[in-house]
Amino acid sequence: MEASAESKSKGKAVSFAASPPRSEAVPLPLAKYKKGLAIGDFVLRLGTIGASMGAAALMGTNEQILPFFTQFLQFHAQWDQFRMFQFFVVANAAAAGYLILSLAFSIVCIVRPLVVAPRLLLVILDSVMMALVTAGASSAAAITYLIHNGSQDANWMEVCSQFTDFCAGASQAVVVSFIAVLSFLCLILVSSLALKRY
């Protein structure tokens, strides 16, 4: 009876020791999942850099001159004549500069997908930059609406019937900037998913 009891207990001990612990099996698929999110974050950052730099370049080179009978009488529309357009260019250029610097942190997240601190820092800074670009795009959109339609209450006449190229350039820059805002939102969502523990 005692020998059989000992053999049963030894058998249980051997079978218990042979089973792998669960804590070692979970991180491998989790690391692959987070590494995939980190690669997607890197690619999305490259696209957001293009959108924010494109918006800043489109607005920063936007001007039009209407020549009249003489060279001394010219009407000139330029982006830096509008404070909102100046803020727009600065906001998008600052976002592009930040995104270029953030690529280093994104690479760290690819190499070490389970690390939390760089990802958390990216979420915070992405949120700040998204707010900055949203403010710049919204203010530029308001001025673009005014130069397209005018405002009788503000005694602002529409100018796009004459400055067609200038208005078209401003509109394109605003659209590209809102694409950058959507890209920032996607970056925040991706980083939030990467921070989530399963």
C-alpha positions as CSV (number, residue, x, y, z in Angstrom):
1,M,0.0,0.0,0.0
2,E,2.8,2.4,0.9
3,A,4.8,1.6,-2.2
4,S,1.8,2.1,-4.5
5,A,1.0,5.4,-2.8
6,E,4.6,6.6,-3.3
7,S,4.5,5.5,-7.0
8,K,1.3,7.5,-7.5
9,S,2.8,10.6,-5.9
10,K,5.9,10.3,-8.0
11,G,3.9,9.9,-11.1
12,K,1.9,13.1,-10.3
13,A,5.1,15.0,-9.5
14,V,6.6,14.0,-12.8
15,S,3.5,14.8,-14.9
16,F,3.2,18.2,-13.1
17,A,6.8,19.1,-13.7
18,A,6.6,18.2,-17.4
19,S,3.8,20.7,-18.1
20,P,5.2,24.1,-19.3
21,P,4.2,27.1,-17.2
22,R,1.7,29.3,-18.9
23,S,3.5,32.6,-18.2
24,E,6.3,31.7,-20.6
25,A,4.0,30.8,-23.5
26,V,1.9,34.0,-23.6
27,P,4.6,36.8,-24.4
28,L,5.6,35.3,-27.8
29,P,2.4,36.0,-29.7
30,L,1.9,39.2,-27.8
31,A,5.4,40.4,-28.8
32,K,4.6,39.6,-32.5
33,Y,1.3,41.4,-32.3
34,K,2.9,44.5,-30.8
35,K,5.8,44.4,-33.2
36,G,3.3,44.4,-36.1
37,L,1.6,47.4,-34.6
38,A,5.0,49.1,-34.2
39,I,5.8,48.5,-37.9
40,G,2.4,49.9,-38.9
41,D,3.1,52.9,-36.6
42,F,6.4,53.6,-38.4
43,V,4.8,53.4,-41.8
44,L,2.0,55.7,-40.7
45,R,4.4,58.2,-39.3
46,L,6.1,58.4,-42.7
47,G,2.8,59.2,-44.3
48,T,2.0,61.8,-41.7
49,I,5.3,63.5,-42.3
50,G,4.5,63.7,-46.0
51,A,1.0,65.2,-45.3
52,S,2.2,67.8,-42.8
53,M,5.2,68.8,-44.8
54,G,3.1,69.0,-47.9
55,A,0.5,71.2,-46.2
56,A,3.2,73.6,-45.0
57,A,4.9,73.7,-48.4
58,L,1.6,74.3,-50.3
59,M,0.7,77.2,-48.0
60,G,4.2,78.6,-47.7
61,T,4.6,79.0,-51.4
62,N,1.1,80.2,-52.1
63,E,0.9,83.6,-53.7
64,Q,-0.5,85.3,-56.8
65,I,0.1,88.6,-58.5
66,L,-2.6,90.3,-60.7
67,P,-0.9,92.6,-63.2
68,F,-2.7,95.6,-64.6
69,F,-1.9,98.3,-67.1
70,T,1.5,99.2,-65.6
71,Q,4.1,97.3,-63.6
72,F,3.6,99.8,-60.8
73,L,-0.1,98.9,-60.3
74,Q,-0.3,95.3,-59.1
75,F,-2.5,93.4,-56.6
76,H,-0.5,90.8,-54.7
77,A,-2.0,88.1,-52.5
78,Q,0.5,86.1,-50.3
79,W,0.1,83.7,-47.5
80,D,2.1,85.7,-44.9
81,Q,-0.4,88.6,-45.2
82,F,-2.8,86.5,-43.1
83,R,-1.9,85.7,-39.5
84,M,-4.0,82.5,-39.6
85,F,-2.0,81.2,-42.6
86,Q,1.2,82.0,-40.8
87,F,0.1,79.9,-37.8
88,F,-1.0,77.2,-40.2
89,V,2.5,77.0,-41.7
90,V,4.3,77.0,-38.3
91,A,2.0,74.3,-36.9
92,N,2.4,71.9,-39.8
93,A,6.1,72.5,-40.0
94,A,6.5,71.9,-36.3
95,A,4.5,68.7,-36.6
96,A,6.6,67.5,-39.4
97,G,9.8,68.2,-37.4
98,Y,8.4,66.4,-34.4
99,L,7.4,63.4,-36.5
100,I,10.9,63.1,-38.0
101,L,12.4,63.0,-34.5
102,S,9.8,60.5,-33.3
103,L,10.9,58.0,-35.9
104,A,13.7,57.0,-33.5
105,F,11.2,56.1,-30.8
106,S,9.2,54.2,-33.3
107,I,12.2,52.2,-34.2
108,V,12.8,51.4,-30.5
109,C,9.3,50.1,-30.3
110,I,9.9,47.8,-33.3
111,V,13.1,46.4,-31.8
112,R,11.6,46.1,-28.3
113,P,7.8,45.7,-28.8
114,L,7.0,45.1,-25.2
115,V,8.6,48.3,-23.8
116,V,6.1,50.8,-22.5
117,A,7.8,54.1,-21.8
118,P,8.6,55.1,-25.5
119,R,5.1,54.2,-26.6
120,L,3.5,56.2,-23.8
121,L,5.7,59.2,-24.6
122,L,4.6,58.9,-28.3
123,V,0.9,58.8,-27.3
124,I,1.2,62.0,-25.2
125,L,3.3,64.0,-27.8
126,D,1.1,62.7,-30.7
127,S,-2.0,64.1,-28.9
128,V,-0.3,67.5,-28.4
129,M,0.8,67.7,-32.0
130,M,-2.7,66.6,-33.3
131,A,-4.2,69.4,-31.3
132,L,-1.7,71.9,-32.7
133,V,-2.3,70.8,-36.3
134,T,-6.1,70.8,-35.8
135,A,-6.0,74.3,-34.5
136,G,-3.9,75.5,-37.5
137,A,-6.0,73.7,-40.0
138,S,-9.3,75.0,-38.5
139,S,-8.1,78.6,-38.4
140,A,-6.9,78.4,-42.0
141,A,-10.1,76.8,-43.1
142,A,-12.0,79.7,-41.6
143,I,-10.0,82.3,-43.5
144,T,-10.2,80.2,-46.6
145,Y,-14.0,80.2,-46.3
146,L,-14.0,84.0,-45.9
147,I,-11.8,84.7,-49.0
148,H,-14.1,82.3,-51.0
149,N,-17.5,83.7,-49.8
150,G,-16.8,86.9,-48.0
151,S,-18.8,88.2,-45.0
152,Q,-21.2,91.1,-45.1
153,D,-21.2,91.4,-41.3
154,A,-17.4,91.8,-41.2
155,N,-17.4,93.9,-44.3
156,W,-15.1,91.3,-46.0
157,M,-15.4,90.9,-49.7
158,E,-14.6,87.7,-51.4
159,V,-11.5,87.8,-53.5
160,C,-11.4,84.4,-55.1
161,S,-13.1,85.6,-58.2
162,Q,-9.8,87.4,-59.0
163,F,-7.2,85.4,-57.0
164,T,-8.3,82.0,-58.2
165,D,-4.9,80.4,-58.0
166,F,-4.2,81.7,-54.5
167,C,-7.6,80.4,-53.2
168,A,-7.1,77.1,-54.9
169,G,-3.7,76.7,-53.2
170,A,-5.0,77.6,-49.8
171,S,-7.9,75.1,-50.1
172,Q,-5.5,72.3,-51.1
173,A,-3.2,73.1,-48.2
174,V,-6.1,72.9,-45.7
175,V,-7.3,69.6,-47.1
176,V,-3.9,68.1,-46.9
177,S,-3.5,69.4,-43.3
178,F,-6.8,67.7,-42.3
179,I,-5.4,64.5,-43.8
180,A,-2.5,64.9,-41.4
181,V,-4.9,65.3,-38.5
182,L,-6.6,62.0,-39.4
183,S,-3.2,60.4,-39.6
184,F,-2.3,61.6,-36.1
185,L,-5.6,60.2,-34.9
186,C,-4.7,56.8,-36.4
187,L,-1.2,57.0,-34.7
188,I,-2.8,57.6,-31.3
189,L,-5.2,54.7,-31.8
190,V,-2.3,52.4,-32.9
191,S,-0.2,53.4,-29.9
192,S,-3.1,52.9,-27.5
193,L,-3.7,49.4,-28.8
194,A,0.0,48.7,-28.4
195,L,-0.2,49.8,-24.8
196,K,-3.1,47.6,-24.0
197,R,-2.3,44.4,-22.1
198,Y,-3.9,41.1,-23.1
